[in-house]
Amino acid sequence: MTSRRQFIQLSGITAVAGLTGIEAAFASQRKIVARASGKGLSLQFLPYDLLLKHTFTIAGSSRKSTPDMLTCLEYDGIRGYGEASMPPYLGESVESAAKFLSSLDLGQFKDPFRMDDILQYVDSVMPGNCAAKAAVDIALHDLVGKLMQQPWYKIWGFDPADTPNTSFTIGIDTPEVVIQKVKEAAPYNILKVKLGQSTDEQMINTIRSVTDKPLCVDVNQGWTDKYKALEMIHWLKEKGVVFVEQPMPKTAIDDMAWLTANSPLPTI
């Protein structure tokens, strides 16, 4: 499995040859699985261990890396790249992604512009495997964009100036590390803050000590008392939070409905 360090090293080593990091990763690895057939599409995929700069902590778990699967679709010498990111709590893994991707026969498709047919086939092969399917979807769009020599915002007729803001996620951590994370998030206009532990107020107060940017919070099902959750949401509104994600356990459907009906902030 390729590590982040190896990935960066490969990027530097092959820069002279004009290869990007992901191209270098595929070019240098022997354990790539390839599915090819005639002049149709060929699929390659490569496990990749995404090492995180900071330990990523949410309400119920912590991790220092995220399993990844890089994908490459090739047609007529042109390659498109995709990625499946698989946080452990979502139920997919490198092994499950490899099993799914190995089952695909994309060589039957001789025209990559049959995107709907290709993606309907990918979705029909077996249920679930959403991350692995997305990795093929992304690679296909990258490939077709390269064949058309146009970025997809132009193909779809979008104005880049109208692109919605993307938030930067701040995981649960000590005040010192949280402040460092906020500094690293300077280019982002919205911060997404992980909550769901006893340090929730400390997290928000620490962030508010260094920025007044809009915040959204993701509790990752970490609150179990709907009344305390409602009290917390009122406090969060005063701190400039714009919405609350996953405040209650997914099985607490009635409590979630009650909280949504009474919350001064949107809940999702």
C-alpha positions as CSV (number, residue, x, y, z in Angstrom):
1,M,0.0,0.0,0.0
2,T,1.4,3.4,-1.0
3,S,1.9,5.8,1.9
4,R,1.5,9.6,1.7
5,R,5.3,10.0,2.1
6,Q,5.9,7.6,-0.8
7,F,3.3,9.4,-2.9
8,I,5.0,12.8,-2.3
9,Q,8.4,11.3,-3.1
10,L,7.1,9.8,-6.3
11,S,5.7,13.2,-7.2
12,G,9.1,14.9,-6.8
13,I,11.1,12.1,-8.5
14,T,8.9,12.2,-11.6
15,A,8.3,15.9,-11.8
16,V,11.0,16.3,-14.5
17,A,9.1,13.7,-16.6
18,G,6.0,15.8,-16.4
19,L,4.0,13.3,-14.3
20,T,1.7,14.3,-11.5
21,G,1.8,12.5,-8.2
22,I,-1.1,10.2,-9.0
23,E,0.3,9.4,-12.4
24,A,3.6,8.6,-10.8
25,A,2.0,6.3,-8.3
26,F,0.4,4.2,-11.0
27,A,3.6,4.2,-13.1
28,S,5.8,2.9,-10.4
29,Q,3.7,0.3,-8.7
30,R,3.7,-3.4,-9.6
31,K,0.7,-4.4,-7.4
32,I,-1.8,-2.5,-9.6
33,V,-4.8,-4.5,-10.6
34,A,-5.8,-3.9,-14.2
35,R,-8.9,-4.8,-16.1
36,A,-8.6,-4.3,-19.9
37,S,-10.3,-5.6,-23.0
38,G,-9.5,-4.8,-26.6
39,K,-10.0,-1.2,-27.5
40,G,-12.5,-0.5,-24.7
41,L,-12.0,1.2,-21.4
42,S,-9.3,-0.2,-19.1
43,L,-9.5,0.1,-15.3
44,Q,-6.6,0.1,-12.9
45,F,-6.7,0.6,-9.1
46,L,-4.2,1.1,-6.4
47,P,-4.6,1.0,-2.6
48,Y,-3.3,4.1,-0.9
49,D,-2.9,4.9,2.8
50,L,-3.7,8.6,3.3
51,L,-1.7,9.7,6.4
52,L,-3.2,12.7,8.2
53,K,-1.2,15.7,9.4
54,H,-3.2,15.7,12.6
55,T,-4.9,12.9,14.5
56,F,-8.6,13.1,13.4
57,T,-10.9,12.8,16.3
58,I,-14.7,12.8,16.3
59,A,-17.3,11.9,18.9
60,G,-16.7,8.2,18.9
61,S,-13.3,7.5,17.4
62,S,-9.9,8.7,16.4
63,R,-7.6,7.9,13.5
64,K,-4.3,8.9,12.0
65,S,-4.9,7.7,8.5
66,T,-7.7,7.0,6.0
67,P,-7.8,4.0,3.7
68,D,-7.9,5.1,0.0
69,M,-8.2,3.5,-3.4
70,L,-6.9,5.4,-6.4
71,T,-8.5,4.6,-9.7
72,C,-7.4,5.1,-13.3
73,L,-9.5,4.7,-16.4
74,E,-7.7,4.6,-19.7
75,Y,-9.0,5.0,-23.3
76,D,-6.9,5.6,-26.4
77,G,-3.8,6.5,-24.4
78,I,-5.7,9.1,-22.3
79,R,-6.1,8.5,-18.5
80,G,-8.6,9.8,-16.1
81,Y,-8.1,9.5,-12.3
82,G,-10.5,9.0,-9.4
83,E,-10.3,8.2,-5.7
84,A,-12.3,6.3,-3.0
85,S,-11.9,7.6,0.5
86,M,-13.1,5.0,3.1
87,P,-13.3,6.1,6.7
88,P,-13.7,2.9,8.7
89,Y,-17.0,3.8,10.3
90,L,-18.7,3.9,6.9
91,G,-18.3,0.1,6.3
92,E,-16.1,0.1,3.2
93,S,-12.5,-0.9,3.1
94,V,-9.6,-1.4,0.7
95,E,-10.5,-5.1,0.5
96,S,-14.2,-4.5,-0.3
97,A,-13.3,-1.8,-2.9
98,A,-10.7,-4.1,-4.5
99,K,-13.3,-6.9,-4.7
100,F,-15.9,-4.6,-6.3
101,L,-13.5,-3.0,-8.8
102,S,-12.1,-6.4,-9.8
103,S,-15.7,-7.5,-10.7
104,L,-16.1,-4.8,-13.3
105,D,-15.7,-5.4,-17.0
106,L,-15.4,-1.9,-18.4
107,G,-13.7,-3.3,-21.5
108,Q,-17.1,-4.0,-22.9
109,F,-17.5,-0.2,-23.4
110,K,-15.8,1.0,-26.5
111,D,-17.0,4.6,-26.2
112,P,-16.3,6.5,-22.9
113,F,-18.9,9.1,-23.9
114,R,-21.6,6.6,-23.1
115,M,-21.3,7.8,-19.5
116,D,-24.9,7.0,-18.4
117,D,-24.7,3.5,-19.7
118,I,-21.3,3.0,-18.1
119,L,-22.3,4.3,-14.7
120,Q,-25.6,2.4,-14.7
121,Y,-23.6,-0.8,-15.3
122,V,-21.2,0.0,-12.5
123,D,-24.1,0.7,-10.1
124,S,-25.8,-2.6,-11.1
125,V,-22.9,-5.0,-10.5
126,M,-23.5,-5.2,-6.8
127,P,-25.3,-3.1,-4.1
128,G,-23.4,-0.7,-1.8
129,N,-19.8,0.0,-2.5
130,C,-20.6,3.7,-2.8
131,A,-17.0,5.0,-2.4
132,A,-15.7,2.5,-5.0
133,K,-18.4,3.4,-7.4
134,A,-17.7,7.1,-6.9
135,A,-14.0,6.5,-7.7
136,V,-15.0,5.1,-11.1
137,D,-17.4,7.9,-11.6
138,I,-14.8,10.5,-10.9
139,A,-12.2,8.8,-13.1
140,L,-14.7,8.6,-16.0
141,H,-15.5,12.3,-15.7
142,D,-11.8,13.2,-15.6
143,L,-11.2,11.0,-18.7
144,V,-14.0,12.5,-20.7
145,G,-13.0,16.0,-19.7
146,K,-9.5,15.3,-21.0
147,L,-10.8,13.8,-24.2
148,M,-12.9,17.0,-24.8
149,Q,-10.0,19.1,-23.6
150,Q,-12.4,21.1,-21.4
151,P,-12.9,21.4,-17.6
152,W,-16.3,20.1,-16.5
153,Y,-17.6,23.5,-15.3
154,K,-17.4,24.6,-18.9
155,I,-19.0,21.4,-20.2
156,W,-21.9,21.9,-17.8
157,G,-22.0,25.7,-18.4
158,F,-21.2,26.8,-14.9
159,D,-19.5,30.0,-13.7
160,P,-16.6,29.2,-11.4
161,A,-17.4,32.5,-9.6
162,D,-20.6,30.9,-8.4
163,T,-19.0,27.9,-6.8
164,P,-20.4,27.3,-3.3
165,N,-18.0,27.6,-0.4
166,T,-16.4,24.4,0.9
167,S,-15.9,24.0,4.6
168,F,-12.7,22.9,6.3
169,T,-13.2,20.4,9.1
170,I,-11.6,20.9,12.5
171,G,-11.4,17.6,14.5
172,I,-11.6,17.4,18.3
173,D,-8.3,18.3,19.8
174,T,-6.4,20.3,22.5
175,P,-6.8,24.1,22.3
176,E,-3.3,24.5,21.1
177,V,-3.8,22.1,18.2
178,V,-7.2,23.5,17.4
179,I,-5.8,27.0,17.0
180,Q,-3.1,25.6,14.7
181,K,-5.8,23.9,12.6
182,V,-7.8,27.1,12.3
183,K,-4.6,28.9,11.1
184,E,-4.2,26.1,8.5
185,A,-7.8,26.7,7.4
186,A,-7.2,30.3,6.5
187,P,-8.2,30.0,2.8
188,Y,-11.6,28.6,3.8
189,N,-14.6,30.8,4.5
190,I,-16.6,28.3,6.6
191,L,-15.3,26.0,9.3
192,K,-16.9,22.7,10.2
193,V,-16.2,21.7,13.8
194,K,-16.5,18.2,15.2
195,L,-18.3,18.0,18.5
196,G,-19.8,15.3,20.7
197,Q,-17.5,15.0,23.7
198,S,-17.2,16.8,27.0
199,T,-15.0,19.5,25.4
200,D,-17.7,20.9,23.1
201,E,-17.8,24.4,24.6
202,Q,-14.1,24.5,24.9
203,M,-13.8,23.7,21.2
204,I,-16.1,26.5,20.2
205,N,-14.6,29.0,22.6
206,T,-11.1,28.2,21.4
207,I,-12.1,28.7,17.8
208,R,-13.9,31.9,18.5
209,S,-10.8,33.3,20.2
210,V,-9.0,33.4,16.9
211,T,-11.7,33.7,14.2
212,D,-15.2,35.0,13.6
213,K,-15.9,32.9,10.5
214,P,-19.2,31.2,10.2
215,L,-19.2,27.7,11.8
216,C,-21.2,24.6,11.3
217,V,-20.9,21.7,13.7
218,D,-21.0,17.9,13.2
219,V,-21.8,16.0,16.4
220,N,-21.4,12.6,14.8
221,Q,-24.3,11.3,16.9
222,G,-22.5,12.2,20.1
223,W,-25.4,13.8,22.0
224,T,-27.9,11.4,23.7
225,D,-30.1,13.7,25.7
226,K,-32.5,15.8,23.5
227,Y,-33.0,18.5,26.1
228,K,-29.3,19.0,26.7
229,A,-28.8,19.0,22.9
230,L,-31.4,21.7,22.5
231,E,-29.8,23.8,25.2
232,M,-26.4,23.4,23.5
233,I,-27.9,24.4,20.1
234,H,-29.2,27.6,21.6
235,W,-25.7,28.3,22.9
236,L,-24.2,27.5,19.6
237,K,-26.5,29.9,17.8
238,E,-25.1,32.7,20.0
239,K,-21.6,31.7,18.9
240,G,-22.3,32.1,15.2
241,V,-23.0,28.5,14.3
242,V,-25.2,28.2,11.2
243,F,-26.4,24.6,11.3
244,V,-25.9,21.3,13.3
245,E,-25.2,17.9,11.7
246,Q,-26.0,14.5,13.2
247,P,-26.7,15.7,16.7
248,M,-28.5,12.5,17.9
249,P,-27.9,8.8,17.4
250,K,-29.3,7.6,14.1
251,T,-31.6,5.2,15.9
252,A,-33.2,8.0,18.0
253,I,-35.6,9.0,15.3
254,D,-38.3,10.5,17.5
255,D,-35.8,12.5,19.5
256,M,-34.2,13.8,16.3
257,A,-37.7,14.8,15.1
258,W,-38.4,16.6,18.3
259,L,-35.0,18.4,18.3
260,T,-35.5,19.5,14.7
261,A,-38.9,20.9,15.5
262,N,-37.6,22.9,18.4
263,S,-34.1,23.8,17.3
264,P,-33.3,27.5,16.5
265,L,-30.8,26.2,14.0
266,P,-31.3,23.9,11.0
267,T,-30.4,20.3,11.7
268,I,-29.3,17.8,9.1
